[in-house]
Amino acid sequence: MTLRDVVITGVGAVTPLGVGARILHERWTAGACGIRDGEAPCADFDPAQHMSVKQARRADRSTQLAIVAGAEAIADAGWADGLPYDPELIGCVLGTGIGGIATLEDNHDHLRDTGPGSVSPLAVPLMMCNAGSAALSLQHDLRGPVFSVVSACAAGSHAIGTALRMVQHGEAEAVVTGAAEAPLTTLSRACFQKMGALSPSGVSRPFDARRDGFVMGEGAGILVLEAGDSARARGARILGTMRGYGSTGDAHHITAPHAEGRGGARAMQVALRDAGLDADAVDYVNAHGTSTQLNDRAETRALKAVFGERAGRVPVSSTKSAIGHLLGAAGAVEAVATVLALRDRIAPPTIGWEEPDEELDLDYVPGTARPLELSNGRPPVALSNSFGFGGHNATLCVEAA
């Protein structure tokens, strides 16, 4: 069977840097940071500016973020005046780590304080992990395969990879895909704090010697993937091509990565094989880069295993240095950022990287963005990594238009 090529025609995002995919790209590239007082909220996002009171009331904050990022991506793809394909041939696959946890906490508080009668009749549809994909399907009449993926901090990349496969194999002409997360709640904070994952300094410093944990954030990233022949036939503007996808498991530990980055390295290798490329074709890596001791060390070792003697010459940067860790939404937002970085042939910076760790000696693009150095005469190619609790690893391979 000949697989169809899959192109990216639209992107949308809501992040701690602002509302909009281009705002994410421009502000990160300029060295801005959306972390405030040890967290990374979407401070510029007000649901009242984007939806009716009724619509907002029927959506957990995570779903609200997905709705707004999804609307941007769909408009960006040129679908604002109507769907370009039969609705039954357009799918929607979103990822999340913990779904509508704010709704869950609020309703549990009501239950505990005043009894079952105070629980909202909308609690289940608001807090279910598939609420985001359901909302986008309903709002935009997407009637192809519609579901959600839950795999901790790899969920967004797994969702995009699943969407890629659906279009490649002809199960859909197009898929709206990505992820959303809104975990800035009392329970989430307490849980991640108790396990020692959060940064006590409240600073995200991926790959820096002073890194002491991740900074939790919220947000959403959505992409529109289409079959290349169909997109070109309708005259779509193409942002890039989704070339490959790799997914592996560590089978090592419930939270810690394998010390040598075994699963992460294999995910990158599988993604490259799927793309029909070798490691020499990669011009940039958007790292998982969480700012934790174990993850950054393991990912560095994984990159060395994949790139060999060339590892130190491939620019590697972490979006989490600018927006914190968006948990299940991280991979999707980072995919959006990677697409736009490739479009502009820029390697965005790892903000806050100042003190080298002797074990971490790659090119982490410290402080300031710079042009990508291209030498192979083809559009630039990037890998975007996502590694989640439970040993879930996912890598996307993206090529610029």
Secondary structure, DSSP 8 states (H G I E B T S, - for coil): -----EEEEEEEEEETTEESHHHHHHHHHTT----BTTBB--TT--GGGTS-HHHHHTS-HHHHHHHHHHHHHHHHTT-TTS-SS-GGGEEEEEEESS-SHHHHHHHHHHHHHH-GGGS-TTHHHHHSTTHHHHHHHHHHT--SSEEEEE-GGGHHHHHHHHHHHHHHTTS-SEEEEEEEE---SHHHHHHHHHTT-B-TT----TTBTT---B-BB-EEEEEEEEEHHHHHHTT----EEEEEEEEEE--S-SSS--TT-HHHHHHHHHHHHHHT--GGG--EEE----S-HHHHHHHHHHHHHHHGGGGGGS-EE-THHHH-B-GGGHHHHHHHHHHHHHHTTEE--BTT--SBBTTB-S---BSS-EE----SSS--EEEEEEEETTTEEEEEEEEE-
